């Protein structure tokens, strides 16, 4: 569980996708939610490295106990646009 106002670090991947009939860019997905900025930066680096080295592989990325599903930005029509980290705080309702 997360205590109220605990900072979390959200790793967001932006990617483009499409098919023979169209293309979209600026799609986004949350790749991981981390308890530390250092973990989030490690996830970010692993995503970039995996994309560069294994662009055609759809294997999940494992880093620091996080399992990242990379199929959304890998494929014939898909491509990674960016990875960024957002700091958020959890508040209870």
C-alpha beads as a LAMMPS data file, in Angstrom:
LAMMPS data file: protein, C-alpha beads

93 atoms
92 bonds

1 atom types
1 bond types

-500.0 500.0 xlo xhi
-500.0 500.0 ylo yhi
-500.0 500.0 zlo zhi

Masses

1 110.0

Atoms # bond

1 1 1 0.000 0.000 0.000
2 1 1 1.037 3.595 -0.526
3 1 1 0.706 6.233 2.167
4 1 1 -1.041 9.463 1.323
5 1 1 1.210 12.031 -0.396
6 1 1 3.957 9.482 -0.984
7 1 1 5.776 10.501 -4.173
8 1 1 5.656 7.972 -6.990
9 1 1 7.457 8.086 -10.328
10 1 1 5.449 7.160 -13.424
11 1 1 7.346 6.084 -16.544
12 1 1 5.331 7.018 -19.641
13 1 1 6.147 5.800 -23.147
14 1 1 4.989 7.774 -26.197
15 1 1 4.831 5.846 -29.452
16 1 1 3.383 5.864 -32.941
17 1 1 1.322 3.101 -34.476
18 1 1 -0.698 2.367 -37.551
19 1 1 -1.409 0.025 -40.398
20 1 1 -1.623 0.101 -44.185
21 1 1 -4.570 2.509 -44.044
22 1 1 -3.456 5.057 -41.462
23 1 1 -0.982 6.188 -38.861
24 1 1 -1.242 7.810 -35.434
25 1 1 1.425 9.402 -33.269
26 1 1 1.439 10.679 -29.734
27 1 1 -0.010 7.484 -28.297
28 1 1 0.999 6.912 -24.685
29 1 1 1.076 4.118 -22.142
30 1 1 2.259 3.816 -18.556
31 1 1 5.190 1.406 -18.534
32 1 1 5.840 1.397 -14.771
33 1 1 5.055 3.132 -11.493
34 1 1 8.130 3.263 -9.243
35 1 1 8.804 4.201 -5.634
36 1 1 12.040 6.047 -6.473
37 1 1 13.344 8.297 -9.224
38 1 1 16.387 6.038 -9.546
39 1 1 14.191 3.024 -10.323
40 1 1 12.210 5.086 -12.844
41 1 1 15.422 6.196 -14.558
42 1 1 16.604 2.563 -14.710
43 1 1 13.297 1.564 -16.338
44 1 1 13.595 4.468 -18.792
45 1 1 17.152 3.446 -19.736
46 1 1 16.139 -0.213 -20.127
47 1 1 13.313 0.738 -22.493
48 1 1 15.626 2.811 -24.708
49 1 1 18.334 0.121 -24.695
50 1 1 15.866 -2.661 -25.475
51 1 1 14.319 -0.657 -28.307
52 1 1 17.727 0.044 -29.846
53 1 1 19.077 -3.494 -29.429
54 1 1 15.917 -5.642 -29.786
55 1 1 13.519 -3.669 -31.969
56 1 1 12.047 -6.815 -33.549
57 1 1 11.781 -8.820 -30.295
58 1 1 8.487 -8.778 -28.415
59 1 1 9.964 -10.250 -25.217
60 1 1 9.053 -8.380 -22.052
61 1 1 11.727 -6.169 -20.508
62 1 1 12.703 -7.129 -16.957
63 1 1 14.440 -4.493 -14.825
64 1 1 14.609 -4.203 -11.011
65 1 1 11.601 -6.483 -10.614
66 1 1 9.469 -4.486 -13.063
67 1 1 8.089 -6.330 -16.088
68 1 1 7.618 -3.969 -19.036
69 1 1 5.414 -5.004 -21.952
70 1 1 7.020 -3.464 -25.041
71 1 1 4.731 -4.731 -27.804
72 1 1 2.948 -1.372 -28.139
73 1 1 5.990 0.431 -29.545
74 1 1 7.578 -2.451 -31.453
75 1 1 6.409 -3.762 -34.782
76 1 1 6.251 -3.129 -38.480
77 1 1 4.267 0.117 -38.155
78 1 1 5.081 0.989 -34.524
79 1 1 7.943 3.095 -33.208
80 1 1 9.099 4.545 -29.912
81 1 1 8.831 8.337 -29.796
82 1 1 9.964 9.114 -26.240
83 1 1 10.060 7.972 -22.650
84 1 1 9.498 10.424 -19.842
85 1 1 9.112 10.335 -16.079
86 1 1 6.349 12.101 -14.174
87 1 1 6.356 12.614 -10.411
88 1 1 2.940 12.136 -8.819
89 1 1 1.609 12.068 -5.267
90 1 1 -1.151 9.763 -4.088
91 1 1 -4.026 11.310 -2.148
92 1 1 -6.808 9.345 -0.513
93 1 1 -10.367 10.337 -1.270

Bonds

1 1 1 2
2 1 2 3
3 1 3 4
4 1 4 5
5 1 5 6
6 1 6 7
7 1 7 8
8 1 8 9
9 1 9 10
10 1 10 11
11 1 11 12
12 1 12 13
13 1 13 14
14 1 14 15
15 1 15 16
16 1 16 17
17 1 17 18
18 1 18 19
19 1 19 20
20 1 20 21
21 1 21 22
22 1 22 23
23 1 23 24
24 1 24 25
25 1 25 26
26 1 26 27
27 1 27 28
28 1 28 29
29 1 29 30
30 1 30 31
31 1 31 32
32 1 32 33
33 1 33 34
34 1 34 35
35 1 35 36
36 1 36 37
37 1 37 38
38 1 38 39
39 1 39 40
40 1 40 41
41 1 41 42
42 1 42 43
43 1 43 44
44 1 44 45
45 1 45 46
46 1 46 47
47 1 47 48
48 1 48 49
49 1 49 50
50 1 50 51
51 1 51 52
52 1 52 53
53 1 53 54
54 1 54 55
55 1 55 56
56 1 56 57
57 1 57 58
58 1 58 59
59 1 59 60
60 1 60 61
61 1 61 62
62 1 62 63
63 1 63 64
64 1 64 65
65 1 65 66
66 1 66 67
67 1 67 68
68 1 68 69
69 1 69 70
70 1 70 71
71 1 71 72
72 1 72 73
73 1 73 74
74 1 74 75
75 1 75 76
76 1 76 77
77 1 77 78
78 1 78 79
79 1 79 80
80 1 80 81
81 1 81 82
82 1 82 83
83 1 83 84
84 1 84 85
85 1 85 86
86 1 86 87
87 1 87 88
88 1 88 89
89 1 89 90
90 1 90 91
91 1 91 92
92 1 92 93
